[in-house]
C-alpha cells in the first residue's frame, strides 16, 4: 500500500511538471519532467521505494526494444563502413574524460582517482559502481554530483543546438539526412503474439541481467532481441506515445532522485570545477560532431547525438523527437561505453601510480 502511494506521488508530480514543460515547449518534456520532479522530491527527503529499481530495469528494456525496431538487414554493412570512425570517437571520449578529470582534480580538493571517475562518460551507474569497487566511498556524493551535472546539462543543451542548427539546413543536407535514415521497410505489422514474444523474452533477459547487476546489458540485450525478431519475421511495429512518455518519466525519475540535499550543499565548492568540466566537454563534443558532419556528410542532429556524452537510454528519445536514426547513435554510444568500461580503469591506475 505504501509503495503504491509512493509511486503515485512520484508519477503525479512528474506528470504535472511534464505538462508544464510541454506547455512552454521545452524539448523532451517527459524526460526533463521526470528529472525535475525526482530531484524536487529527493531534495525534500521523499525517497522512492522498491519500485525504483524495477522501473529502471523495465524502462531500459523497453528502450532497447524501441531501438531494435529500427535495426534492418543493412546494419552490419553500415557498421563496417563506420567502424574506423567509431574507434576514433571512442578514443576521443577517453581523452575527453581524462582531460575533464584533470581539470576537476586541479580546480577542487577531490582526489585524482575520484575526479577522473566523476568526469568519465561511461554511464552514471557504471561509474558509481567503479568508484565503490575502488573504495572511494567518501567521494561518492561528489562523483554523483558531477555525473548528474554533465547528464542534465547535455540533455538540456543538445536538442536546442540541434534545433537551431537545423534551421540553417540546406536542401542537400536534408537529402543526406533522408539517405542516412533510410531503413528496411516492411509492409507486415506485429500482431498480439509478436508483441508478446518480444516483450516477454526481453523482460526475462532483463531480469537475469539485473540479478547479476549487469544493467548496461539490459538495454543492449533487449535491442538485439527486438532487432533480430524484426529482421527474422520481416515485420515492423510502432510504440505508443503514452508508453514513450511513461518510460521517459521513469528514466528521468531515476536520474533526478540521485540529486540530494548533500549535493546542493556541495554546489558552491564544486561550482567552478563543474563549469570547467562542462565547458571543456561541450567544446570537444561540438568539435567531434563537426568532424563527423564534415567527414560523413550526415545531418547535424545525428552528428550531435553520436558525439553527446550522455547515456544511451537518454539519447533514444531525443533521436525519436528529432527524427534521427537512433541505431547509428546507439552504435556510437555502445562502443563508447564499452571502451570506457574496459580501458578507463587501466588509465586511472596508470595515472595514479
C-alpha positions as CSV (number, residue, x, y, z in Angstrom):
1,X,0.0,0.0,0.0
2,X,2.7,2.4,1.0
3,X,4.7,1.5,-2.2
4,X,1.6,2.4,-4.4
5,X,1.2,5.7,-2.6
6,X,4.9,6.4,-3.0
7,X,4.7,5.6,-6.7
8,X,1.6,7.7,-7.2
9,X,3.3,10.7,-5.6
10,X,6.3,10.5,-8.0
11,X,4.2,9.8,-11.1
12,X,1.6,12.6,-10.4
13,X,4.4,15.1,-9.7
14,X,6.3,14.1,-12.8
15,X,3.2,14.3,-14.9
16,X,2.4,17.8,-13.6
17,X,5.9,19.0,-14.4
18,X,5.8,17.3,-17.8
19,X,2.5,19.1,-18.6
20,X,4.1,22.5,-17.7
21,X,7.3,21.9,-19.7
22,X,5.2,20.7,-22.7
23,X,3.1,23.8,-22.5
24,X,6.1,26.1,-22.7
25,X,7.6,23.9,-25.4
26,X,10.8,22.6,-23.6
27,X,12.5,19.9,-25.7
28,X,11.7,16.3,-24.5
29,X,9.4,17.5,-21.6
30,X,8.7,14.0,-20.3
31,X,12.3,13.1,-19.6
32,X,13.1,16.5,-18.1
33,X,9.8,16.4,-16.1
34,X,10.9,13.1,-14.5
35,X,14.4,14.6,-13.7
36,X,13.0,17.8,-12.2
37,X,10.2,16.1,-10.2
38,X,12.6,13.3,-9.0
39,X,15.1,16.0,-7.8
40,X,12.5,18.1,-6.0
41,X,11.1,15.1,-4.1
42,X,14.6,13.8,-3.3
43,X,15.9,17.1,-2.0
44,X,12.8,17.4,0.2
45,X,13.6,14.0,1.7
46,X,10.9,12.0,-0.1
47,X,12.7,8.9,-1.4
48,X,11.3,6.3,-3.8
49,X,10.7,2.7,-2.6
50,X,11.2,-0.7,-4.1
51,X,9.6,0.2,-7.4
52,X,12.5,2.4,-8.5
53,X,14.9,-0.4,-9.4
54,X,12.1,-2.4,-11.1
55,X,11.1,0.7,-13.1
56,X,14.7,1.2,-14.2
57,X,15.1,-2.3,-15.4
58,X,11.8,-2.4,-17.3
59,X,12.3,1.1,-18.8
60,X,15.7,0.2,-20.1
61,X,14.3,-3.0,-21.6
62,X,11.6,-1.1,-23.4
63,X,14.1,1.5,-24.7
64,X,16.1,-1.4,-26.1
65,X,13.0,-2.8,-27.8
66,X,12.3,0.7,-29.3
67,X,15.9,0.9,-30.7
68,X,15.7,-2.6,-32.0
69,X,12.7,-1.9,-34.2
70,X,15.0,0.3,-36.4
71,X,17.5,-2.5,-37.0
72,X,17.5,-3.7,-40.6
73,X,19.4,-6.1,-42.8
74,X,21.9,-3.4,-43.9
75,X,23.0,-2.8,-40.3
76,X,26.2,-4.9,-40.5
77,X,27.2,-3.3,-43.8
78,X,26.7,0.1,-42.2
79,X,28.7,-0.9,-39.1
80,X,31.7,-1.9,-41.3
81,X,31.6,1.5,-43.1
82,X,31.7,3.5,-39.9
83,X,34.0,1.2,-37.8
84,X,37.1,3.4,-38.1
85,X,35.1,6.5,-37.2
86,X,33.6,4.7,-34.1
87,X,37.1,3.7,-32.9
88,X,38.4,7.3,-33.3
89,X,35.3,8.7,-31.5
90,X,35.7,6.1,-28.6
91,X,39.3,7.1,-28.3
92,X,38.3,10.8,-28.3
93,X,35.8,10.1,-25.5
94,X,38.6,8.5,-23.4
95,X,40.8,11.6,-24.0
96,X,37.8,13.9,-23.2
97,X,37.1,12.1,-19.9
98,X,40.7,12.2,-18.9
99,X,41.2,15.9,-19.7
100,X,38.0,16.9,-17.9
101,X,39.0,14.7,-14.9
102,X,42.3,16.5,-14.6
103,X,40.6,19.9,-14.7
104,X,38.3,18.7,-11.9
105,X,41.3,17.5,-9.9
106,X,43.3,20.7,-10.4
107,X,40.3,23.0,-9.5
108,X,39.0,21.2,-6.5
109,X,40.1,19.2,-3.4
110,X,38.9,15.9,-4.9
111,X,41.5,13.1,-5.2
112,X,42.7,12.3,-8.8
113,X,41.0,8.9,-9.0
114,X,37.6,10.3,-7.9
115,X,38.0,13.3,-10.2
116,X,38.7,11.0,-13.2
117,X,35.7,8.8,-12.4
118,X,33.5,11.9,-11.8
119,X,34.2,13.1,-15.4
120,X,34.0,9.8,-17.2
121,X,31.4,9.4,-19.9
122,X,30.9,5.7,-19.3
123,X,27.4,5.8,-17.7
124,X,26.5,7.1,-14.3
125,X,25.5,3.7,-12.7
126,X,28.6,2.0,-14.1
127,X,31.0,4.8,-12.8
128,X,29.4,4.8,-9.3
129,X,30.0,1.0,-9.2
130,X,33.6,1.5,-10.3
131,X,34.1,4.1,-7.6
132,X,32.7,1.7,-5.0
133,X,35.0,-1.1,-6.2
134,X,38.0,1.2,-5.8
135,X,37.0,2.0,-2.2
136,X,36.2,5.7,-3.0
137,X,33.1,5.7,-0.8
138,X,33.9,9.1,0.7
139,X,33.7,10.8,-2.7
140,X,30.5,9.1,-4.0
141,X,28.4,12.2,-3.4
142,X,30.8,14.4,-5.4
143,X,31.1,11.8,-8.2
144,X,27.3,11.6,-8.5
145,X,27.1,15.4,-8.5
146,X,29.5,15.7,-11.5
147,X,27.9,12.9,-13.3
148,X,24.4,14.4,-12.8
149,X,25.6,17.9,-13.8
150,X,27.0,16.6,-17.1
151,X,24.0,14.5,-18.0
152,X,21.4,17.2,-17.2
153,X,23.4,19.9,-19.0
154,X,23.8,17.9,-22.2
155,X,20.2,16.6,-22.1
156,X,19.1,20.3,-22.0
157,X,21.5,21.9,-24.4
158,X,21.9,19.3,-27.2
159,X,18.3,19.4,-28.5
160,X,18.4,23.2,-28.5
161,X,21.7,23.2,-30.5
162,X,20.2,20.6,-32.9
163,X,17.0,22.6,-33.5
164,X,18.9,25.9,-34.0
165,X,21.4,24.2,-36.4
166,X,18.7,22.6,-38.4
167,X,17.1,25.9,-39.2
168,X,20.1,26.5,-41.5
169,X,19.9,23.1,-43.1
170,X,20.2,23.2,-46.9
171,X,18.3,21.0,-49.4
172,X,21.4,18.8,-50.0
173,X,21.8,18.3,-46.2
174,X,18.1,17.3,-46.0
175,X,18.6,14.8,-48.8
176,X,21.7,13.4,-47.0
177,X,19.6,13.1,-43.8
178,X,16.9,11.1,-45.6
179,X,19.5,8.8,-47.1
180,X,21.1,8.3,-43.6
181,X,17.7,7.4,-42.1
182,X,16.5,5.0,-44.8
183,X,15.8,1.6,-43.2
184,X,14.3,-1.6,-44.3
185,X,10.5,-1.0,-44.5
186,X,8.2,-3.9,-44.0
187,X,4.6,-4.0,-45.1
188,X,3.7,-6.5,-42.3
189,X,2.8,-5.4,-38.8
190,X,3.2,-7.0,-35.5
191,X,0.2,-8.9,-34.1
192,X,-0.5,-9.6,-30.4
193,X,1.6,-12.8,-30.4
194,X,4.6,-10.9,-31.9
195,X,4.4,-8.2,-29.2
196,X,4.1,-10.9,-26.5
197,X,7.2,-12.8,-27.7
198,X,9.4,-9.7,-28.0
199,X,8.3,-8.0,-24.7
200,X,8.2,-11.2,-22.6
201,X,11.6,-12.5,-23.8
202,X,13.2,-9.1,-23.4
203,X,11.8,-8.7,-19.8
204,X,13.1,-12.2,-18.9
205,X,16.6,-11.4,-20.1
206,X,16.4,-8.0,-18.4
207,X,15.6,-9.7,-15.1
208,X,18.5,-12.1,-15.5
209,X,20.9,-9.3,-16.2
210,X,19.6,-7.3,-13.3
211,X,20.2,-10.2,-11.0
212,X,23.9,-10.1,-11.8
213,X,24.0,-6.2,-11.7
214,X,24.7,-6.1,-15.4
215,X,22.4,-3.1,-16.0
216,X,24.3,-1.8,-19.1
217,X,23.5,-5.2,-20.8
218,X,19.7,-4.8,-20.3
219,X,19.3,-2.2,-23.0
220,X,21.6,-3.9,-25.4
221,X,20.1,-7.4,-25.0
222,X,16.6,-6.0,-25.5
223,X,17.7,-4.1,-28.5
224,X,19.2,-7.2,-30.2
225,X,16.2,-9.4,-29.3
226,X,13.8,-6.8,-30.8
227,X,16.1,-6.2,-33.9
228,X,16.6,-9.9,-34.6
229,X,12.9,-10.6,-34.3
230,X,12.0,-7.7,-36.6
231,X,14.5,-8.8,-39.3
232,X,13.7,-12.6,-38.9
233,X,9.9,-12.0,-39.0
234,X,10.0,-9.4,-41.7
235,X,7.6,-7.3,-39.7
236,X,7.5,-3.8,-38.1
237,X,5.8,-2.3,-35.1
238,X,5.1,1.1,-33.5
239,X,5.2,2.1,-29.9
240,X,2.5,4.4,-28.5
241,X,3.2,8.0,-27.4
242,X,1.8,7.3,-24.0
243,X,4.2,4.4,-23.4
244,X,7.1,6.5,-24.6
245,X,6.2,9.3,-22.2
246,X,5.9,7.0,-19.2
247,X,9.2,5.3,-19.9
248,X,10.9,8.7,-20.3
249,X,9.4,9.9,-17.0
250,X,10.7,6.8,-15.1
251,X,14.2,7.2,-16.6
252,X,14.0,10.9,-15.6
253,X,12.9,10.0,-12.0
254,X,15.9,7.5,-11.8
255,X,18.2,10.4,-12.7
256,X,16.6,13.1,-10.6
257,X,16.3,11.1,-7.3
258,X,20.1,10.9,-7.2
259,X,20.1,14.6,-6.5
260,X,20.1,15.1,-2.7
261,X,20.4,17.9,-0.2
262,X,24.1,17.0,0.3
263,X,24.7,17.7,-3.4
264,X,23.0,21.1,-3.1
265,X,25.2,21.9,-0.1
266,X,28.3,20.9,-2.1
267,X,27.3,23.2,-5.0
268,X,29.3,26.3,-4.0
269,X,32.5,24.4,-3.6
270,X,32.1,22.3,-6.8
271,X,30.6,25.1,-9.0
272,X,33.9,26.2,-10.7
273,X,35.2,22.6,-11.3
274,X,31.7,21.7,-12.7
275,X,31.7,24.7,-15.1
276,X,35.2,23.9,-16.3
277,X,34.4,20.3,-16.9
278,X,31.2,21.1,-18.8
279,X,32.8,23.8,-20.9
280,X,35.7,21.5,-22.0
281,X,33.3,18.7,-22.7
282,X,31.0,21.0,-24.7
283,X,33.8,22.4,-26.8
284,X,35.3,19.0,-27.6
285,X,31.8,17.4,-28.2
286,X,30.9,20.1,-30.7
287,X,34.3,19.7,-32.4
288,X,33.9,15.9,-32.7
289,X,30.3,16.4,-34.0
290,X,31.6,18.9,-36.6
291,X,34.4,16.5,-37.7
292,X,31.7,13.8,-38.1
293,X,29.5,16.2,-40.0
294,X,32.2,17.1,-42.5
295,X,33.6,13.5,-42.8
296,X,30.4,11.5,-43.2
297,X,28.1,14.2,-44.5
298,X,25.3,13.2,-42.1
299,X,22.8,15.7,-40.8
300,X,23.9,17.8,-37.8
301,X,21.3,16.2,-35.4
302,X,22.7,12.7,-36.0
303,X,26.3,14.0,-35.5
304,X,25.4,15.9,-32.3
305,X,23.7,12.8,-30.9
306,X,26.6,10.5,-31.8
307,X,29.0,12.8,-30.0
308,X,26.9,13.7,-26.9
309,X,28.5,12.4,-23.7
310,X,25.2,11.2,-22.2
311,X,23.7,7.8,-21.6
312,X,22.3,5.6,-24.3
313,X,18.9,5.4,-22.6
314,X,18.6,9.2,-22.6
315,X,19.6,9.8,-26.2
316,X,17.0,7.4,-27.6
317,X,14.0,9.7,-27.1
318,X,15.9,12.8,-28.4
319,X,16.6,10.8,-31.5
320,X,12.9,9.9,-31.9
321,X,11.8,13.6,-31.3
322,X,14.4,15.0,-33.7
323,X,13.7,12.2,-36.3
324,X,17.3,11.0,-36.1
325,X,18.4,7.4,-36.9
326,X,18.8,6.1,-33.4
327,X,20.5,2.9,-34.4
328,X,23.5,5.0,-35.7
329,X,23.7,6.9,-32.4
330,X,23.3,3.7,-30.4
331,X,26.3,2.0,-32.1
332,X,28.5,5.0,-31.3
333,X,27.3,5.2,-27.7
334,X,27.5,1.4,-27.1
335,X,31.1,1.3,-28.3
336,X,32.0,4.4,-26.3
337,X,30.7,2.9,-23.0
338,X,32.4,-0.5,-23.7
339,X,35.6,1.3,-24.4
340,X,35.3,3.4,-21.2
341,X,34.5,0.4,-19.0
342,X,37.3,-1.7,-20.4
343,X,40.1,0.9,-20.7
344,X,39.4,3.7,-18.3
345,X,40.2,1.7,-15.1
346,X,43.6,0.9,-16.6
347,X,44.2,4.6,-17.4
348,X,43.2,5.7,-13.9
349,X,45.6,3.1,-12.4
350,X,48.4,4.3,-14.7
351,X,47.9,8.0,-13.9
352,X,47.7,7.4,-10.2
353,X,50.8,5.1,-10.0
